[in-house]
């Protein structure tokens, strides 16, 4: 089953065409890595997938249902008599954590499930504690973001996304703000999620990670998908542009 379908997506900012007729599909349990040079449209594609940006053209489908914008600007499923908030089906982990600085770790994780999803506070708190333990942060529930390292903050943001029980999890360069040691912490968390068959779409510059963890890799440049396929197929591609790009990451 396809958890996500993006068909003929186009997006421009003023005269700059950032996405040019992009189409992709993500299956249940699949890990898709999106790679390519800076400015290729990778993050914009994720923002369109999560409806943080309005597409100029194209079709976005989650779990077989077409997504659209309602009159009040909310993202919803376009199905008569069955409009449901789109955001309950995905989680997004940003590169700069985006934690609320005035909330404790526990409140950062629990606020949206309780306030937005209207779930039982006790049940959400229990789930949050389980996720913090899984992230190696069981002793940090009362801490505030400024008291945590960058790697710890990013693990809290992953726990926050998981506490929404998403069908699909998006990562927008989740290690770009971290030093090498902390990067390893986050990549291990994502690798563990992949082993649990969490459906994920990951924009990343970590080539070895993408090669070892992803089921499918998409190479983007100048707003188009240049090539896509299984990791070994793409990493051994004869396409000169892909070979040049990947060569920059070789030791």
Secondary structure as the mmCIF struct_conf table of DSSP 4:
data_model
#
loop_
_struct_conf.conf_type_id
_struct_conf.id
_struct_conf.beg_label_comp_id
_struct_conf.beg_label_asym_id
_struct_conf.beg_label_seq_id
_struct_conf.end_label_comp_id
_struct_conf.end_label_asym_id
_struct_conf.end_label_seq_id
STRN STRN1 UNK A 2 UNK A 13
TURN_TY1_P TURN_TY1_P1 UNK A 14 UNK A 15
STRN STRN2 UNK A 16 UNK A 27
TURN_TY1_P TURN_TY1_P2 UNK A 28 UNK A 29
STRN STRN3 UNK A 31 UNK A 35
TURN_TY1_P TURN_TY1_P3 UNK A 38 UNK A 39
BEND BEND1 UNK A 40 UNK A 41
HELX_RH_AL_P HELX_RH_AL_P1 UNK A 42 UNK A 49
TURN_TY1_P TURN_TY1_P4 UNK A 50 UNK A 51
BEND BEND2 UNK A 52 UNK A 53
BEND BEND3 UNK A 56 UNK A 56
STRN STRN4 UNK A 57 UNK A 62
TURN_TY1_P TURN_TY1_P5 UNK A 63 UNK A 64
STRN STRN5 UNK A 65 UNK A 69
TURN_TY1_P TURN_TY1_P6 UNK A 71 UNK A 72
BEND BEND4 UNK A 73 UNK A 73
STRN STRN6 UNK A 75 UNK A 77
TURN_TY1_P TURN_TY1_P7 UNK A 80 UNK A 81
STRN STRN7 UNK A 85 UNK A 85
HELX_RH_3T_P HELX_RH_3T_P1 UNK A 86 UNK A 89
STRN STRN8 UNK A 90 UNK A 93
TURN_TY1_P TURN_TY1_P8 UNK A 95 UNK A 96
TURN_TY1_P TURN_TY1_P9 UNK A 101 UNK A 102
BEND BEND5 UNK A 103 UNK A 103
STRN STRN9 UNK A 104 UNK A 104
HELX_RH_AL_P HELX_RH_AL_P2 UNK A 105 UNK A 115
TURN_TY1_P TURN_TY1_P10 UNK A 116 UNK A 116
BEND BEND6 UNK A 117 UNK A 117
HELX_RH_AL_P HELX_RH_AL_P3 UNK A 121 UNK A 134
TURN_TY1_P TURN_TY1_P11 UNK A 135 UNK A 136
TURN_TY1_P TURN_TY1_P12 UNK A 138 UNK A 139
TURN_TY1_P TURN_TY1_P13 UNK A 141 UNK A 142
STRN STRN10 UNK A 144 UNK A 144
HELX_RH_3T_P HELX_RH_3T_P2 UNK A 145 UNK A 147
BEND BEND7 UNK A 148 UNK A 148
HELX_RH_AL_P HELX_RH_AL_P4 UNK A 150 UNK A 162
TURN_TY1_P TURN_TY1_P14 UNK A 163 UNK A 165
BEND BEND8 UNK A 167 UNK A 167
STRN STRN11 UNK A 168 UNK A 172
BEND BEND9 UNK A 173 UNK A 173
TURN_TY1_P TURN_TY1_P15 UNK A 174 UNK A 177
BEND BEND10 UNK A 178 UNK A 178
HELX_RH_AL_P HELX_RH_AL_P5 UNK A 180 UNK A 195
TURN_TY1_P TURN_TY1_P16 UNK A 196 UNK A 197
STRN STRN12 UNK A 199 UNK A 203
BEND BEND11 UNK A 205 UNK A 205
HELX_RH_AL_P HELX_RH_AL_P6 UNK A 207 UNK A 213
BEND BEND12 UNK A 215 UNK A 215
STRN STRN13 UNK A 216 UNK A 221
TURN_TY1_P TURN_TY1_P17 UNK A 222 UNK A 223
STRN STRN14 UNK A 224 UNK A 229
HELX_RH_AL_P HELX_RH_AL_P7 UNK A 231 UNK A 235
TURN_TY1_P TURN_TY1_P18 UNK A 236 UNK A 236
HELX_RH_AL_P HELX_RH_AL_P8 UNK A 240 UNK A 247
TURN_TY1_P TURN_TY1_P19 UNK A 248 UNK A 249
#
